[in-house]
Amino acid sequence: MTRTVVVLGGRSEIGVAVATRLAKGATVVLAARRSHDLDAEEAAVRAAGAADVHRAEFDADDLAAQRPFLDGLVGRFGRLDTVIVAFGILGDQARAERDADHAVAIVHTDYVAHVAVLTHLARIMRAQGGGDLVVYSSVAGARVRRANYVYGSAKAGLDGLASGLADALHGSGVRLLLVRPGFVIGRMTAGMTPAPFSSTPSQVADATVAALRKGRDEVWVPGVLRLIFAVAKHAPRALWRRLPR
């Protein structure tokens, strides 16, 4: 049977880059808002050798619509072999500090919507007896910094959720890969000064696919960040609060 690869966040640079690396011979579903405007993403996946590409209208923030949407994918495509959960927003930290609605919007997309969608996906993939879930956390959640504490707090919550869910799925045949990138140079961070040990969407995708093929449960991108944050969590708070994004 043809493998099915689903990208929730179908215009995500990282999500699409991962899909192109898994596309050969597969059916790829690109799910996003304004799905009619995914010409470039569909073309990239087709050029990578996908057997077929489908677009699906998906709004992660619409919690009530998540379950029927995902059940609809199962009804249409059968087994969901790999699901890449790649939606999210960076938000504006300065605005979030004075606008509670904006702060809540960041946390809703980057944490609450993930809680819902991962719960639904775990149910579906347990029932089918296996599959791979790819979840993107961030080093921003490893120890939350003053410079981006709203986004960082959402990623910290997501990291904990995904880590616990991975343990809950152990033995079910479903594997969850948790990816913790550092600063990623791309559309989301356009105009920002790259942080040390930055990466590109292509580099994050390469690391993700390599980790999937090795059967790993988590990966830091680049790998040196694992060591850096093992030390950084012990840094004095007076120093930590001065660090930039």
N, C-alpha and C positions, 0 to 999 in steps of 0.2 A: 504494500500500500504506500501511496505517496505520503511523506511526512508533512505535517502542518506546523508552520512557524507563525506565531502571532506576535505582532508588535503593538502593545498598548502604549500609544504615544507615537503614532506612525510618522510624525515629521521630526522626531528626535534624531539629531545627528548621530548619537551613539547607537540608538535603537536600530536605525536603518543600516548603519555600518555593520552591526552584528548580523542583521538579517542578510546582508549581501554575502557574508562569510558562511552562512548556513543555507543559502538559497538553492544551491545546485540540486535540481531534481525535486525540489520541495514546493508545496503550495504555501505561499506567504500571504498573510492577512495584515494589512496596514490599517490600524484603527486609530482614528483621530477626529477631532472636530474639524469642520470644513474639509471633509474627506474628498470633495471634488477637486481640491487644490493640492493634490499630491502627485502631480505629474512627474516631477523630478525624482521623487522617492521611488515611485513605481518603476520608472525607467532604470534606475540604478539597480533595483532588485532583479528586474528582468534581464538586464545585461550580465548579471552575476550567475545566470543560469536557472532561475526559478522556473518550475514547470507551469506555474500559474500564479497570478497575483490578483488579490481582491482588495478593494477598499471598503471600509466599514465606518459608519458614523458613530463616534464614541466620545462621550463627554464624561471624563472620570469624576468630575464634581457632582454629577447627577447620580447620587447614591441609589435612588430607587430604581434607576434604569440599568444598573450594573448586572444584576442577576439575570433578568430576561435577555440582556445583550449577550452575556457569556453562554447562557443555555442555548441561545439561538446559534451561536458559533458551533457548539457541539452538534446541534441538530443538522446544521448544514455541512460541516466538514468532518464530523466524527471525532476521532481522537485528536487532542491538542498536544502535540509532541513537545514543543518548546514554546513557552510564553515569556516574552521579554517585557517586563514592566518598566517602561522608560518615560512615563509622563512626569511632569513636575514643573515648578516655577521657582525662580530665584527670589523674585520680589525685590522691594526697595526697603532696606533696613531703616534708613532715615525716616521714610514715610511711615513705616510700621511702628516706629517709636512714638508717633503722635496720632496715628490713625488706627484705632483698634480693629476696625473692619478689615483693613488691609492686612494687619497681622494675622487675623483669623483666617483670611483667604489663603495666605501662604501655608498655614498649618493644615487647613482643610485639604488643599491639594496634595501637599507633600507628606502628610501623615494620615489624616482621617480617610481620605479616598483610598489610600493604600491599604489601610486596615480592612476596609470593605472588600476591595477587589481581591486581595490575597486570601481572605477567608472564603470567598466564592471559588477562587481557583483551586484552593486546597481541597475543597469538597469535590469539585469536578475531577481533579487529577487522581485523588484517592479512588474514586469510583471507577476510573478507567484503568487503574492498576499501575500507573507510572507516568513519567514525563519530567521535564526540566522546567523549573521556574527560575528566572533571572531577575534579581532585584537590585536596584542601584541605591545604595546609601551614599555616604560621603565622609571624608575625613572631617568635614565641618561638624559632624555629629559625634566624632570620637572624643573630643573635649570641646565644648561649645565656647566660642570666643565672643567677646563683647562686640566686635565689629560686625558680626552677622548672627546674633544670638537667636533671632526669630527663625530664620531658615535652619540654623544649626540645631535648634531644639527639635524641630520637626524631623530632621534627619537622625537625631539621637533616638527619638521615639521609633522611627522606622527601623533603625538598626537593631534595636532591642526586639521589636516585633518579629523581624525577619529571622533573627538568631533563634528566638524561641520557637517560631514556626518550623524552622529547619529541624530542630530537635523533635518536635511533635510529629514530623513527617518521616522520621527515621524508621526504616523497616517497612514503609508503605510502598516502596518502589518509586516514590516521588522525591526528586532531589531539588533542593533550593540552593542556588548559588548567589551569595551575597557579595556584591562588588563595591569596594570603597575607593573611588577615585579621589585624587586631590583636585587642584584647580584644573579645569578643562578649558582649553582655548577654543572657543566656538561662538555660535550665535548668542547663546545665553550670557556669555561674559564679554561680549563685544564692547570695546571702549574701556575695559578695566585693565589695570596693570597685572600681568600674569604673576602668580606667586611662585616661589621656588618649587622645583620638582613638578612643574606643570606638565600636562600631557595633552594630546589631541584626541578627538573622537575616534580616529583610526587606531591610535595606540590603546585606548580603553577597549575598543572592540577586539583587537588582537589578544589582549590579556584575558578578556571575557571568554572568547572561544577556546583559547588554550586551556583555561581553567575548566571549562565544560568537558573538553576532551580528556583531561587528566582526572576527571571525577572529583575535583576539589569542591569544598563547601564555601570557601570565601577566598577573595583575592583583593589585595591592595594595589592601586595603580598610581605611580610606579611602586614596585615592591619595597623600596627603601623607606616608604612612609610608615610601614608597619613598625620598623625600628625607631623611627623618629618619634612616633606618637607613644610608643612604649616608654620613652624617656619624658616626652612632653607632658604626660599626665601627672608627672611629679613636679613640674615647674611651679615656682611660687606664684600665687594668684596675683600679686602686685605686678609681676612681670607679664603674666599671661594676658591680663586685661589690656595691655598696651599693644599687643600684636595686631597687625592688620588682618584683613580678610584672608 
